[in-house]
Amino acid sequence: MTHSLSPVLHNAAFVALGMDWTYVAFHVATGLGAKAVEAVRVLGIEGLSVTMPHKSDVAAVVDVLSDDAAALGAVNTVLRRNSRLVGDSTDGHGFMAALSEAGFDPAGKCCMVVGAGGAGRAVVLALARGGAARIVVVNRDPGRAGSAVALGGGVAVVGGVECAAESDLVVNATPVGMGLAHNSTVGAGVVDTDLLGPGQFVYDLVYHPAQTPLLFAAAGRGATVLNGLPMLVHQAARQFELWTGEVAPLEAMRVAVHHELSSRVS
C-alpha cells in the first residue's frame, strides 16, 4: 500500500464534500487479511479497501457478499451495515463506468480480455453482464482462463491472441507494460498490434505510464485507446458512495490523482 493512490483519491473526496472522514493506508502482511477485517469490527472503522493478496481471504470472513464479490470469490471493499460487514467488488463497476465515459458500449460486441487474474475475471464478469456478444479470454494458463470463462455467462470462450483481429474491444488485464516507456516493444507484445486498427477500442488497465507501449502502438494503428486511470477513479468513487451514501465528487478525485501522479513523475 506504500504507493497506493487510494488515500489521495478518498481524502480529496472527503475534503471536497467537507466531511470529517480520513482514509489511511495500512500494510497488512500476507495471510493476515482476516485479522484486518476483525479490526473493522473492534475499532468501529466504517470501511476498508482491500488489495491483493487479501481479496479472497477477506471474502471468506465478511458477513455478506454482494453478487459481484460472491461470483468472483474476492472483495476489494468492506463496508459496515449496522453490525454486519458487507464485502463488495467495485472493479467491474469502475471498468464499465470508464468504458461508458469513453463512449464505448460492449453490448452486442466481440471482446477480448488478456489476463485471467483478479482484474481479468472482474472484467469478464462485467462485460458479460453488460451484454457482450462474445468474450475471448487469453491466458497462458488454460486453467485460469477456464475459470474466467466460467464467469462469462455462456458467451465467453478461451482463445488466442490472434482473436484481436476480430475484436471490437481488446482489454489488457495484465500488469505487462507497467512502468515501461511508451516506445518499448515489451509491453506491446501482450497483443499483436499488427492485428489492430481503426474501429477498434483498446483498453489497457495499466495506468502508469499514461501511454503504455500497447496503447502507443494501438493508437499508431488507428485504434481508439484508454488507460486504466479512469477505471481506478470510478472504482474508488463507487467505494466512496458505498461507505458514505454521498455522490462521489469525481472531478475533485481526478484532479487529485493527476496531481499526485505528476508529482511522482517529476
N, C-alpha and C positions, 0 to 999 in steps of 0.2 A: 504493500500500500504506500511505500515511500514516495512513489512518483504518481500516485493516483490523482486524477483530476476531479474526483467526486467532491472533496472538500471545497474546491474552487467553485464548482457548479452550484452546490447546495447552499453554501454560505452566501453566495451572491444572490440567490433567490430569497433567502431569509431577509437579507438587508433590503432588497428591493421592495419587499412587502412589509417591512417594519416589524418583523416577527422576532421575538426573543427566543430564538432557537439557535443551536450551534451544532455543526457537523464536525466530528473528529475522527481521524483515521487511526485504527489500532492494528498493530501487527499481531496476527494470530498464527501460531505455529501449526504446521500440518498435523491433522488428527485432533485438533482442539476446537474445531468449529462448533461442535455441540455444546461445549462449555461456554463459548461466547454467547450462544442463544440463552443459556441459563442466566447470564449476566443481564440480559434484557428483562427477564422476569424479576430478578432480585433488585436491580437498580432503578427500575421504572423507566428505562430508555424507551422512547416511542417507536424506534425502528432501526434497522440495520441495512446497509448494503453488504452483499456477500460476493466475494471474488473467489476464483479458483485458488486452491484446490478444495474449498469448503462447501461448494454448492450442493453436492449430493448428501454430505453429512448433515447439513442444516435441514434439507428436505425431510430427513428421517426423524427429526426431533420437534418440528413445529406442530401445533395442534391441528391446523387446517392448511390444505394446499389449494391454490387456485387451479383452474382447469389446465392452464399452460404449465404450471410448475409440476402438477401431477403427471402430465403427459411426458414432460422432459425428465422427470426424476431429479430436478435441480431447482434451486432457489437462488435468486440474486437480490431479493428484497424481503425483509421481515417487517411486519407492522403489528402493532398492538390493537386488538379489538376487545376492549374491556379486559378480561383476564385471559383471553386467548391470543395466541400468537399465530398469525397467518403468514404463510410462505407464498411468495408470488415470483414470477419471472417477467421482467419488463423488456427483455431483449427483443422479443418478437414485435412488441408494440413499437419500440424505438426504430427497428428496421423498417417496418411498414409506414410509420409516420414520416420518416425521412424520404422514403421512396415516393410517397404521395406528394410530399412537399416539392420534390424534384419533377413532378408531373408524369410519373410512370405508374400505371395501374396493371398489376400482374394478372388480373382476371382474364382467363382465356388464352394466356400467353405460355410459350415454352421457356422454361427457366433452367439454368444450370447452376448448381452450387458446388464449388470446390471446397472440400473440407467437411468432415463429419464429426468434429468435436462439439463442444458445447455451443459455440456460436453457429456452426453449420446446422446442428439439429434444431436450434431455435428458428433459424431462417427457413428451413424446410417446413416446419410446422406452420409458421406464419404464412408462407406462400400457399400452402395447401388450403388454409382457412381463408386466404384471400382470393381463392378461385382459380389458381393457376391450372392450366390445362395439362401440363406435363412438367415434372421436375426431375432433372437428371442429377444424381449425386455422384461426384467424382472423388474417390479417396483411394490411397494406396492400400489401405487395409480393407478387404472386402467385408469383414465382419462389422466394422464400424460403419461402412457405407450402408450395409443392410439394416443396421439399427436406425440410421437416419431415415432410410426409405420407409421404414415401418411407421414413421410419423406423418407420411405424405398422403394419407387418406386414399390410397389406391391410385394416385396419379404420379407417384414417384417411382423411379427405377434407378438401378445402378448403371453408370455409363462411363465413358472415357472422355478425355479432353477434346477429342475430335468433334464432340457434340456441340462445341462452341459455335460452329458454323451455322447451326440451325436454331440457335437460341436467341430469343428476344432479349432476355436478361441473363447476364453472366455475373455471378457473385463469387468473389474470393473471400471465403470464411476461414482462411488460414492466416498465420502471422507472417507468411512469406512476403517480403518486401518492406517489413518494418525497419525503419532506420536506414534504409538504403537510398542512395542518390537516385533521382528520377531517371538518369540515363544509364543506370546499371541494367545489365541483361539478366541478372539473377532473379529478381523479383518478377520480371515479366514472364519468366518461364513457367509460372504456375498455370498459364493458359497459352496456347499457341496463338499469338496475336495476329498472325497472318490470316487467321480464320475470322477475324473481327472486321467490322466495317460500319458504314452509315446505316442508321435504323436500329442499331443495337444499343443496349444500355449496359454499361459495365460498372459494377458497384464493388469497390474494394473496402472491406470493413476495417482495414488498417487506416489510422488517421494521422500517423506521424511516420514519414513526411506527408504533407497535404497532397502532394502528387507522387504517388508511388510509381515504380517502374512499370507496373501493369497499366496504370491509368495513363501514364505518359505515352506508352506505346499504343494503347487503345484509342486515345484521342487523336494520335497521329494517323490512325487508320480511318478516322471519321466517326467513331462511336461517341455517344454521349456518356460522360463519366461522372462518378460521385465517390467521394471518400467516406470514411467511417465516422467523421466528426459529427455530422447531423444526427446519426443514429445514437451516438454517445449522449448528445444533448437531450434527445427525445426520450431515451430510456430513463435518464436521470429526472426529466420533467415528470414522467409518469410516477416514478418513485416519490417525488415531492408531493404530488397530488394524492397518492395513496396515504402517505403519512399525515398530511396536514388538512386535507379536504379543500385546499385552496387551488385555484388555477395557477399553474406554474408561469412565472414571468420569463418566457422563453428568450426574449431579446436580451434581458439582463444576464441570463446564463450564457448565451452565445458570446456576448461581449467579454465576459469574464474569462471564458475558456480560451478565446482567441488571444486575449492579452497575455494570459499565462503561457500559452504555447509560444508566443512571440518572444517573451522574456527568456524562455528556456533555450530557444534557438540562438538568441543574441548572447 
